[in-house]
Amino acid sequence: MASNSRVLYVDADRATAEAVRDSLEAANRSVATAADAEAGLERLAAAEPGSFDCVVSGMDPADGVEFLRAVRAEYPSVPFVLYPQAGSDTVAGEALETGVTDYVPGTNGPGHEPLLAAVRDAVEQGSTSPPSQAQEDAVEHSSTSPGSPRTPSGRPTPSGSSRCSSTCRRRSSTGRYGRPVRSSNA
């Protein structure tokens, strides 16, 4: 049941992690936190399979995408929401290509409503795999105005293109955390 879901929130900023945890708990989510990707991966590895219904990264954009890659390599069925405080079109595109369930630019407002909605949707939909062709088409073609891209769950991405050019894809076989990285070119 979505109201009893368990979320792993990863963010180095302790104050933000506490605020997000409080918001998620107020929405009847059970929340575990980790201060960095290594600790997040350790929590996932130590947990029983299926213990976490969603992973949320509030880390800086580059680290958040790298963490997403590591999670996708080891836990491809866990919904993952990227919630960077400072995102960009490139980060949104790279995250979409890597299989993020949802991308929500961070907000400093009370309640973290956009994140709560994204977690609710991710858990309810069980969106666990990289975007389908239909989702990619929706990102490229759906809009409130011509050319305005959206995430797979229908939220607008930051202004501009959400698709990353092939030059911004990482080409290494292992990520920063020593975990294998799936090539999006395969």
Secondary structure, 3 states (H helix, E strand, C coil): CHHHCEEEEECCCHHHHHHHHHHHHHCCCEEEEECCHHHHHHHHHHCCCCCCCEEEECCCHHHHHHHHHHHHHHCCCCCEEECCCCCCHHHHHHHHHHCCCEECCCCCCHHHHHHHHHHHHHHHHCCCCCCCHHHHHHHHHCCCCCCCCECCCCCECCCCCCCCCHHHCCCCCECCCCCECCCCCC
